[in-house]
């Protein structure tokens, strides 16, 4: 079997093929990373960091377990010694690479439960730290409530239109499928935040706008996006522009505090979108801890500014039902008349009349 390694899981995922074993260095592996590994149909995951450290109840290991993907932990030394793309053999608690053997610790449901139990004990402390950090940075980022973004060169028009913002968060693909009828009926502006653009394309939609650091979105998605917006630091630095240049693409650079998801919402609010539906949105402490963010100040302030026009896809899929199209309505009406037509034809008077007509036509 082939073992591929990478200290950045999202970069390694791009190189994995079906059946490959992934050697990662990813403490407290998150749900999005686990879901991406599962979609690659990996044979197993070997981690040089704890799958669950107990810092907080991360969701990745449970996801891998649910999808029957084997997990092992290995020493950090082994991670650096083992060459990338090595042919390996796993024998219970040993990883065999050429003539060298490395100890493996299998991660079972029991280990995951113990790790989550420890994380639950630590959760009150993490919650307190998270809240304090959020409040501290909220004071520094108050400008998000009033600042205007440089959108003069933006081509997409939003006034009096709905928008759907897709982010790579928990269950984002399922949420997107749940509002498919809304998208096909209302034709909203479609916004993909980094890898969220790929989810739109997988569903057969072309993103109107792609926003982000451009680090976790595919080349295919970037080539299909109608408009590319690069999220930059406040000093103007935008690493994502280098990737666009290599692909021969141009993007509008927009400096802004917070996450690319926050930037997407602020842009749509400034462009006067009537409703903004979020898919896979990060909205709770676990979501942010999984993204290695110790607070959510910018997100808190952004949602204050966007206000009641913000709707989560999970709620929309429950309350929205698509209006029947005219073609469907016509077919339903015709179907209703079929039984009536059959009854008329089979009635004795009508049957006798049809026989007379047919005899006359035969002459």
C-alpha positions as a Markdown table, in Angstrom:
| # | Residue | x | y | z |
|---|---|---|---|---|
| 1 | Unk | 0.0 | 0.0 | 0.0 |
| 2 | Unk | 1.1 | 3.6 | -0.7 |
| 3 | Unk | 1.6 | 6.0 | 2.2 |
| 4 | Unk | 1.6 | 9.8 | 1.4 |
| 5 | Unk | 2.5 | 12.3 | 4.1 |
| 6 | Unk | 2.0 | 16.0 | 4.6 |
| 7 | Unk | 2.1 | 18.4 | 7.6 |
| 8 | Unk | -0.8 | 20.4 | 6.1 |
| 9 | Unk | -3.7 | 18.1 | 5.8 |
| 10 | Unk | -5.6 | 20.2 | 3.3 |
| 11 | Unk | -2.6 | 20.2 | 1.0 |
| 12 | Unk | -2.0 | 16.5 | 1.3 |
| 13 | Unk | -5.7 | 15.7 | 0.5 |
| 14 | Unk | -5.1 | 17.1 | -3.0 |
| 15 | Unk | -2.5 | 14.4 | -3.7 |
| 16 | Unk | -4.3 | 11.4 | -2.2 |
| 17 | Unk | -5.8 | 8.7 | -4.4 |
| 18 | Unk | -8.3 | 6.0 | -3.5 |
| 19 | Unk | -6.8 | 3.4 | -1.1 |
| 20 | Unk | -3.8 | 5.6 | -0.1 |
| 21 | Unk | -2.8 | 5.8 | 3.5 |
| 22 | Unk | -2.5 | 9.3 | 4.8 |
| 23 | Unk | 0.4 | 10.2 | 7.2 |
| 24 | Unk | -0.5 | 13.6 | 8.8 |
| 25 | Unk | 0.6 | 15.9 | 11.6 |
| 26 | Unk | -2.7 | 17.3 | 12.7 |
| 27 | Unk | -3.6 | 17.6 | 16.4 |
| 28 | Unk | -7.4 | 17.5 | 17.2 |
| 29 | Unk | -8.3 | 16.7 | 13.6 |
| 30 | Unk | -11.5 | 18.6 | 12.6 |
| 31 | Unk | -14.7 | 17.6 | 10.9 |
| 32 | Unk | -13.9 | 19.2 | 7.5 |
| 33 | Unk | -10.5 | 17.5 | 7.3 |
| 34 | Unk | -12.0 | 14.1 | 8.3 |
| 35 | Unk | -14.8 | 14.5 | 5.7 |
| 36 | Unk | -12.2 | 15.4 | 3.0 |
| 37 | Unk | -10.2 | 12.3 | 3.8 |
| 38 | Unk | -13.3 | 10.1 | 3.7 |
| 39 | Unk | -14.3 | 11.5 | 0.3 |
| 40 | Unk | -10.8 | 10.5 | -1.0 |
| 41 | Unk | -11.6 | 6.9 | 0.2 |
| 42 | Unk | -8.3 | 6.6 | 2.0 |
| 43 | Unk | -7.3 | 3.2 | 3.4 |
| 44 | Unk | -6.4 | 4.7 | 6.8 |
| 45 | Unk | -5.0 | 7.7 | 8.6 |
| 46 | Unk | -1.8 | 7.8 | 10.7 |
| 47 | Unk | -1.3 | 10.9 | 12.8 |
| 48 | Unk | 1.9 | 12.1 | 14.4 |
| 49 | Unk | -0.2 | 14.3 | 16.8 |
| 50 | Unk | -3.1 | 13.2 | 19.1 |
| 51 | Unk | -6.4 | 12.7 | 17.3 |
| 52 | Unk | -8.0 | 14.1 | 20.4 |
| 53 | Unk | -5.9 | 16.0 | 22.9 |
| 54 | Unk | -8.7 | 16.7 | 25.2 |
| 55 | Unk | -8.5 | 20.5 | 24.6 |
| 56 | Unk | -12.1 | 20.5 | 23.2 |
| 57 | Unk | -14.5 | 18.0 | 21.7 |
| 58 | Unk | -13.3 | 17.9 | 18.1 |
| 59 | Unk | -15.5 | 16.0 | 15.7 |
| 60 | Unk | -13.0 | 14.6 | 13.2 |
| 61 | Unk | -12.2 | 11.2 | 14.8 |
| 62 | Unk | -15.8 | 10.4 | 15.4 |
| 63 | Unk | -16.5 | 11.1 | 11.7 |
| 64 | Unk | -13.7 | 8.8 | 10.6 |
| 65 | Unk | -14.8 | 6.1 | 13.0 |
| 66 | Unk | -18.4 | 6.3 | 11.7 |
| 67 | Unk | -17.1 | 5.7 | 8.1 |
| 68 | Unk | -14.9 | 2.8 | 9.2 |
| 69 | Unk | -11.6 | 4.4 | 8.4 |
| 70 | Unk | -8.8 | 3.0 | 10.6 |
| 71 | Unk | -6.8 | 5.4 | 12.7 |
| 72 | Unk | -3.4 | 5.1 | 14.3 |
| 73 | Unk | -1.0 | 7.4 | 16.1 |
| 74 | Unk | 2.7 | 7.4 | 15.5 |
| 75 | Unk | 5.7 | 9.3 | 16.9 |
| 76 | Unk | 6.8 | 12.6 | 15.6 |
| 77 | Unk | 10.2 | 11.2 | 14.8 |
| 78 | Unk | 8.7 | 8.6 | 12.6 |
| 79 | Unk | 6.8 | 11.2 | 10.7 |
| 80 | Unk | 10.0 | 13.0 | 9.7 |
| 81 | Unk | 11.9 | 9.8 | 9.0 |
| 82 | Unk | 9.4 | 8.1 | 6.7 |
| 83 | Unk | 9.7 | 9.2 | 3.1 |
| 84 | Unk | 6.7 | 10.5 | 1.2 |
| 85 | Unk | 5.0 | 8.1 | -1.2 |
| 86 | Unk | 6.5 | 5.0 | 0.5 |
| 87 | Unk | 5.3 | 1.5 | 0.0 |
| 88 | Unk | 4.3 | 0.3 | 3.5 |
| 89 | Unk | 2.7 | -2.6 | 5.3 |
| 90 | Unk | 0.7 | -2.4 | 8.5 |
| 91 | Unk | 0.8 | -5.4 | 10.8 |
| 92 | Unk | -1.5 | -4.7 | 13.8 |
| 93 | Unk | 0.6 | -2.3 | 15.9 |
| 94 | Unk | 3.5 | -1.9 | 13.5 |
| 95 | Unk | 4.1 | 0.1 | 10.4 |
| 96 | Unk | 6.7 | -1.5 | 8.2 |
| 97 | Unk | 8.6 | 0.8 | 5.8 |
| 98 | Unk | 11.4 | -1.1 | 3.9 |
| 99 | Unk | 13.5 | -2.7 | 6.6 |
| 100 | Unk | 12.4 | -0.4 | 9.4 |
| 101 | Unk | 9.5 | -0.9 | 11.8 |
| 102 | Unk | 7.6 | 1.8 | 13.6 |
| 103 | Unk | 5.2 | 1.4 | 16.5 |
| 104 | Unk | 1.6 | 2.3 | 16.0 |
| 105 | Unk | -1.2 | 3.0 | 18.5 |
| 106 | Unk | -4.6 | 2.0 | 17.1 |
| 107 | Unk | -7.4 | 4.5 | 17.8 |
| 108 | Unk | -10.6 | 2.7 | 18.6 |
| 109 | Unk | -14.1 | 3.9 | 19.8 |
| 110 | Unk | -12.9 | 3.5 | 23.4 |
| 111 | Unk | -10.0 | 5.9 | 22.9 |
| 112 | Unk | -12.3 | 8.4 | 21.2 |
| 113 | Unk | -14.9 | 8.2 | 24.0 |
| 114 | Unk | -12.1 | 8.8 | 26.6 |
| 115 | Unk | -10.7 | 11.7 | 24.7 |
| 116 | Unk | -14.2 | 13.3 | 24.3 |
| 117 | Unk | -14.9 | 12.8 | 28.0 |
| 118 | Unk | -11.7 | 14.6 | 29.0 |
| 119 | Unk | -12.6 | 17.4 | 26.5 |
| 120 | Unk | -16.0 | 17.8 | 28.0 |
| 121 | Unk | -14.4 | 18.3 | 31.4 |
| 122 | Unk | -12.2 | 21.0 | 29.9 |
| 123 | Unk | -15.0 | 22.7 | 28.0 |
| 124 | Unk | -16.1 | 25.2 | 30.7 |
| 125 | Unk | -12.6 | 26.6 | 30.9 |
| 126 | Unk | -12.3 | 26.8 | 27.1 |
| 127 | Unk | -15.7 | 28.5 | 26.9 |
| 128 | Unk | -14.5 | 31.1 | 29.4 |
| 129 | Unk | -11.3 | 31.7 | 27.5 |
| 130 | Unk | -13.2 | 31.8 | 24.2 |
| 131 | Unk | -15.7 | 34.4 | 25.5 |
| 132 | Unk | -13.0 | 36.6 | 27.0 |
| 133 | Unk | -11.0 | 36.5 | 23.8 |
| 134 | Unk | -14.1 | 37.3 | 21.7 |
| 135 | Unk | -15.0 | 40.4 | 23.9 |
| 136 | Unk | -11.4 | 41.6 | 23.9 |
| 137 | Unk | -11.0 | 41.6 | 20.1 |
| 138 | Unk | -14.6 | 42.8 | 19.5 |
| 139 | Unk | -13.5 | 46.2 | 21.0 |
| 140 | Unk | -10.6 | 46.3 | 18.6 |
| 141 | Unk | -12.6 | 45.4 | 15.5 |
| 142 | Unk | -15.6 | 47.7 | 16.1 |
| 143 | Unk | -15.0 | 49.3 | 12.7 |
| 144 | Unk | -16.6 | 46.2 | 11.1 |
| 145 | Unk | -20.0 | 47.7 | 12.1 |
| 146 | Unk | -19.6 | 50.8 | 10.0 |
| 147 | Unk | -16.7 | 50.4 | 7.5 |
| 148 | Unk | -17.4 | 50.5 | 3.8 |
| 149 | Unk | -15.6 | 48.1 | 1.5 |
| 150 | Unk | -14.0 | 49.1 | -1.8 |
| 151 | Unk | -16.6 | 47.4 | -4.1 |
| 152 | Unk | -16.7 | 50.0 | -7.0 |
| 153 | Unk | -15.1 | 47.5 | -9.5 |
| 154 | Unk | -17.4 | 44.7 | -8.6 |
| 155 | Unk | -19.5 | 43.5 | -11.6 |
| 156 | Unk | -22.1 | 41.4 | -9.8 |
| 157 | Unk | -25.3 | 43.3 | -9.0 |
| 158 | Unk | -27.2 | 42.4 | -5.8 |
| 159 | Unk | -29.9 | 44.9 | -5.2 |
| 160 | Unk | -33.3 | 43.2 | -4.5 |
| 161 | Unk | -31.8 | 39.7 | -4.9 |
| 162 | Unk | -31.2 | 36.8 | -2.6 |
| 163 | Unk | -27.8 | 35.3 | -2.1 |
| 164 | Unk | -26.5 | 31.9 | -1.0 |
| 165 | Unk | -23.1 | 31.8 | 0.7 |
| 166 | Unk | -21.4 | 28.3 | 0.9 |
| 167 | Unk | -18.6 | 27.7 | 3.4 |
| 168 | Unk | -16.7 | 24.4 | 4.1 |
| 169 | Unk | -18.3 | 23.8 | 7.5 |
| 170 | Unk | -20.0 | 20.8 | 9.1 |
| 171 | Unk | -22.6 | 19.2 | 6.8 |
| 172 | Unk | -22.2 | 21.9 | 4.2 |
| 173 | Unk | -22.9 | 19.5 | 1.3 |
| 174 | Unk | -26.0 | 18.1 | 3.0 |
| 175 | Unk | -27.2 | 21.7 | 3.7 |
| 176 | Unk | -26.7 | 22.7 | 0.1 |
| 177 | Unk | -28.7 | 19.7 | -1.2 |
| 178 | Unk | -31.5 | 20.6 | 1.3 |
| 179 | Unk | -32.0 | 24.0 | -0.3 |
| 180 | Unk | -31.6 | 22.9 | -3.9 |
| 181 | Unk | -35.3 | 23.6 | -4.7 |
| 182 | Unk | -34.9 | 27.1 | -3.4 |
| 183 | Unk | -31.9 | 27.8 | -5.6 |
| 184 | Unk | -33.6 | 26.4 | -8.7 |
| 185 | Unk | -36.8 | 28.3 | -8.0 |
| 186 | Unk | -35.3 | 31.7 | -6.9 |
| 187 | Unk | -32.0 | 31.8 | -8.8 |
| 188 | Unk | -30.0 | 33.6 | -6.1 |
| 189 | Unk | -26.5 | 35.0 | -6.4 |
| 190 | Unk | -24.2 | 32.1 | -5.5 |
| 191 | Unk | -21.1 | 32.8 | -3.4 |
| 192 | Unk | -18.5 | 30.2 | -2.7 |
| 193 | Unk | -16.0 | 30.9 | 0.2 |
| 194 | Unk | -12.8 | 29.1 | -0.8 |
| 195 | Unk | -13.7 | 25.3 | -1.0 |
| 196 | Unk | -17.4 | 26.2 | -0.8 |
| 197 | Unk | -17.1 | 27.0 | -4.5 |
| 198 | Unk | -16.2 | 23.4 | -5.3 |
| 199 | Unk | -19.4 | 22.2 | -3.4 |
| 200 | Unk | -21.5 | 24.5 | -5.7 |
| 201 | Unk | -19.8 | 23.1 | -8.8 |
| 202 | Unk | -20.4 | 19.5 | -7.6 |
| 203 | Unk | -24.1 | 20.3 | -7.4 |
| 204 | Unk | -24.0 | 21.6 | -11.0 |
| 205 | Unk | -24.0 | 25.4 | -10.2 |
| 206 | Unk | -21.5 | 28.0 | -11.3 |
| 207 | Unk | -20.4 | 30.4 | -8.6 |
| 208 | Unk | -21.2 | 34.0 | -9.3 |
| 209 | Unk | -18.5 | 35.1 | -6.7 |
| 210 | Unk | -15.6 | 33.2 | -5.1 |
| 211 | Unk | -14.2 | 34.8 | -2.0 |
| 212 | Unk | -11.2 | 33.7 | 0.1 |
| 213 | Unk | -7.5 | 33.2 | 0.6 |
| 214 | Unk | -7.6 | 31.0 | -2.5 |
| 215 | Unk | -5.8 | 28.2 | -0.6 |
| 216 | Unk | -8.5 | 25.5 | -0.4 |
| 217 | Unk | -10.4 | 26.0 | -3.7 |
| 218 | Unk | -9.6 | 23.9 | -6.8 |
| 219 | Unk | -8.2 | 25.3 | -10.0 |
| 220 | Unk | -11.3 | 24.1 | -11.8 |
| 221 | Unk | -13.5 | 26.2 | -9.5 |
| 222 | Unk | -11.3 | 29.3 | -9.9 |
| 223 | Unk | -11.5 | 29.0 | -13.7 |
| 224 | Unk | -15.4 | 28.8 | -13.5 |
| 225 | Unk | -16.0 | 31.6 | -11.0 |
| 226 | Unk | -17.5 | 34.6 | -12.6 |
| 227 | Unk | -15.8 | 37.0 | -10.2 |
| 228 | Unk | -12.9 | 36.3 | -7.9 |
| 229 | Unk | -12.4 | 38.3 | -4.7 |
| 230 | Unk | -9.1 | 37.9 | -2.8 |
| 231 | Unk | -9.3 | 38.3 | 1.0 |
| 232 | Unk | -6.3 | 40.5 | 2.1 |
| 233 | Unk | -4.8 | 41.5 | 5.4 |
| 234 | Unk | -5.4 | 45.1 | 6.6 |
| 235 | Unk | -1.8 | 46.0 | 5.4 |
| 236 | Unk | -2.9 | 45.0 | 1.9 |
| 237 | Unk | -0.9 | 41.7 | 1.7 |
| 238 | Unk | -2.9 | 39.1 | -0.2 |
| 239 | Unk | -1.1 | 35.7 | -0.6 |
| 240 | Unk | -4.0 | 34.4 | -2.7 |
| 241 | Unk | -3.0 | 36.8 | -5.6 |
| 242 | Unk | 0.1 | 34.7 | -6.3 |
| 243 | Unk | -2.0 | 31.6 | -7.1 |
| 244 | Unk | -4.3 | 33.6 | -9.4 |
| 245 | Unk | -1.3 | 35.0 | -11.3 |
| 246 | Unk | 0.1 | 31.5 | -11.8 |
| 247 | Unk | -3.3 | 30.4 | -13.3 |
| 248 | Unk | -3.5 | 33.5 | -15.4 |
| 249 | Unk | -6.6 | 34.8 | -13.5 |
| 250 | Unk | -7.4 | 38.2 | -12.1 |
| 251 | Unk | -9.1 | 39.0 | -8.8 |
| 252 | Unk | -10.2 | 42.0 | -6.9 |
| 253 | Unk | -8.2 | 42.4 | -3.6 |
| 254 | Unk | -10.3 | 43.5 | -0.6 |
| 255 | Unk | -8.5 | 44.1 | 2.8 |
| 256 | Unk | -10.7 | 43.2 | 5.8 |
| 257 | Unk | -10.6 | 41.9 | 9.4 |
| 258 | Unk | -12.0 | 38.5 | 10.3 |
| 259 | Unk | -12.6 | 35.4 | 8.2 |
| 260 | Unk | -13.4 | 35.2 | 4.5 |
| 261 | Unk | -16.9 | 34.1 | 5.5 |
| 262 | Unk | -17.2 | 37.4 | 7.4 |
| 263 | Unk | -16.0 | 39.3 | 4.3 |
| 264 | Unk | -18.6 | 37.5 | 2.1 |
| 265 | Unk | -21.5 | 38.5 | 4.4 |
| 266 | Unk | -20.2 | 42.1 | 4.7 |
| 267 | Unk | -20.0 | 42.4 | 0.9 |
| 268 | Unk | -23.5 | 41.1 | 0.4 |
| 269 | Unk | -24.9 | 43.4 | 3.1 |
| 270 | Unk | -23.2 | 46.4 | 1.5 |
| 271 | Unk | -24.6 | 45.4 | -1.9 |
| 272 | Unk | -28.1 | 45.3 | -0.3 |
| 273 | Unk | -28.9 | 41.6 | -0.8 |
| 274 | Unk | -32.5 | 41.1 | 0.4 |
| 275 | Unk | -31.8 | 37.7 | 2.1 |
| 276 | Unk | -28.4 | 36.0 | 2.7 |
| 277 | Unk | -28.6 | 32.2 | 3.2 |
| 278 | Unk | -25.6 | 30.6 | 4.8 |
| 279 | Unk | -24.6 | 27.0 | 4.1 |
| 280 | Unk | -22.0 | 25.3 | 6.3 |
| 281 | Unk | -21.6 | 28.5 | 8.3 |
| 282 | Unk | -19.3 | 28.6 | 11.4 |
| 283 | Unk | -21.5 | 29.8 | 14.2 |
| 284 | Unk | -20.5 | 28.1 | 17.5 |
| 285 | Unk | -17.4 | 27.7 | 19.7 |
| 286 | Unk | -16.5 | 24.2 | 18.4 |
| 287 | Unk | -16.6 | 25.4 | 14.8 |
| 288 | Unk | -14.1 | 28.1 | 15.6 |
| 289 | Unk | -11.8 | 26.0 | 17.8 |
| 290 | Unk | -11.7 | 23.5 | 14.9 |
| 291 | Unk | -10.4 | 26.3 | 12.7 |
| 292 | Unk | -7.8 | 27.2 | 15.3 |
| 293 | Unk | -9.5 | 30.5 | 16.2 |
| 294 | Unk | -9.6 | 31.4 | 19.9 |
| 295 | Unk | -12.5 | 33.7 | 19.5 |
| 296 | Unk | -15.2 | 34.9 | 17.1 |
| 297 | Unk | -15.2 | 38.7 | 17.5 |
| 298 | Unk | -15.3 | 39.5 | 13.8 |
| 299 | Unk | -18.1 | 37.0 | 13.2 |
| 300 | Unk | -20.1 | 38.3 | 16.1 |
| 301 | Unk | -19.8 | 41.9 | 14.8 |
| 302 | Unk | -20.5 | 40.9 | 11.2 |
| 303 | Unk | -23.7 | 39.2 | 12.2 |
| 304 | Unk | -24.8 | 42.2 | 14.2 |
| 305 | Unk | -24.4 | 44.3 | 11.1 |
| 306 | Unk | -26.1 | 42.0 | 8.7 |
| 307 | Unk | -29.0 | 41.6 | 11.0 |
| 308 | Unk | -32.3 | 39.9 | 10.2 |
| 309 | Unk | -31.6 | 39.3 | 6.5 |
| 310 | Unk | -29.3 | 36.4 | 7.6 |
| 311 | Unk | -30.8 | 32.9 | 7.4 |
| 312 | Unk | -29.2 | 29.5 | 8.0 |
| 313 | Unk | -29.8 | 26.9 | 5.4 |
| 314 | Unk | -30.8 | 24.3 | 8.0 |
| 315 | Unk | -33.8 | 26.4 | 8.9 |
| 316 | Unk | -34.6 | 27.4 | 5.3 |
| 317 | Unk | -34.8 | 23.8 | 4.1 |
| 318 | Unk | -37.5 | 23.1 | 6.7 |
| 319 | Unk | -39.8 | 26.1 | 6.0 |
| 320 | Unk | -39.2 | 26.5 | 2.2 |
| 321 | Unk | -41.2 | 24.6 | -0.4 |
| 322 | Unk | -40.6 | 25.3 | -4.0 |
| 323 | Unk | -43.5 | 26.7 | -6.0 |
| 324 | Unk | -44.8 | 24.3 | -8.7 |
| 325 | Unk | -43.6 | 25.2 | -12.2 |
| 326 | Unk | -46.3 | 25.8 | -14.9 |
| 327 | Unk | -45.3 | 22.7 | -16.8 |
| 328 | Unk | -45.7 | 20.5 | -13.7 |
| 329 | Unk | -49.1 | 22.1 | -13.0 |
| 330 | Unk | -50.3 | 21.4 | -16.6 |
| 331 | Unk | -49.2 | 17.8 | -16.3 |
| 332 | Unk | -51.1 | 17.4 | -13.0 |
| 333 | Unk | -54.3 | 18.8 | -14.6 |
| 334 | Unk | -54.0 | 16.5 | -17.6 |
| 335 | Unk | -53.4 | 13.5 | -15.3 |
| 336 | Unk | -56.6 | 14.4 | -13.4 |
| 337 | Unk | -58.6 | 14.3 | -16.6 |
| 338 | Unk | -57.4 | 10.8 | -17.7 |
| 339 | Unk | -59.6 | 8.8 | -15.3 |
| 340 | Unk | -62.6 | 10.9 | -16.3 |
| 341 | Unk | -61.9 | 10.4 | -20.0 |
| 342 | Unk | -61.7 | 6.6 | -19.5 |
| 343 | Unk | -65.0 | 6.5 | -17.7 |
| 344 | Unk | -66.8 | 8.4 | -20.5 |
| 345 | Unk | -65.4 | 6.1 | -23.2 |
| 346 | Unk | -66.4 | 3.0 | -21.3 |
| 347 | Unk | -70.0 | 4.1 | -20.6 |
| 348 | Unk | -72.6 | 2.1 | -22.7 |
| 349 | Unk | -74.1 | 5.1 | -24.5 |
| 350 | Unk | -70.8 | 6.5 | -25.5 |
| 351 | Unk | -69.5 | 3.1 | -26.6 |
| 352 | Unk | -72.5 | 2.5 | -28.8 |
| 353 | Unk | -72.1 | 6.0 | -30.4 |
| 354 | Unk | -68.4 | 5.2 | -31.1 |
| 355 | Unk | -69.3 | 1.9 | -32.8 |
| 356 | Unk | -71.8 | 3.7 | -35.2 |
| 357 | Unk | -69.2 | 6.4 | -36.0 |
| 358 | Unk | -66.5 | 3.8 | -36.8 |
| 359 | Unk | -68.9 | 1.8 | -39.1 |
| 360 | Unk | -69.7 | 4.9 | -41.1 |
| 361 | Unk | -66.0 | 5.7 | -41.4 |
| 362 | Unk | -65.3 | 2.2 | -42.7 |
| 363 | Unk | -67.6 | 2.8 | -45.7 |
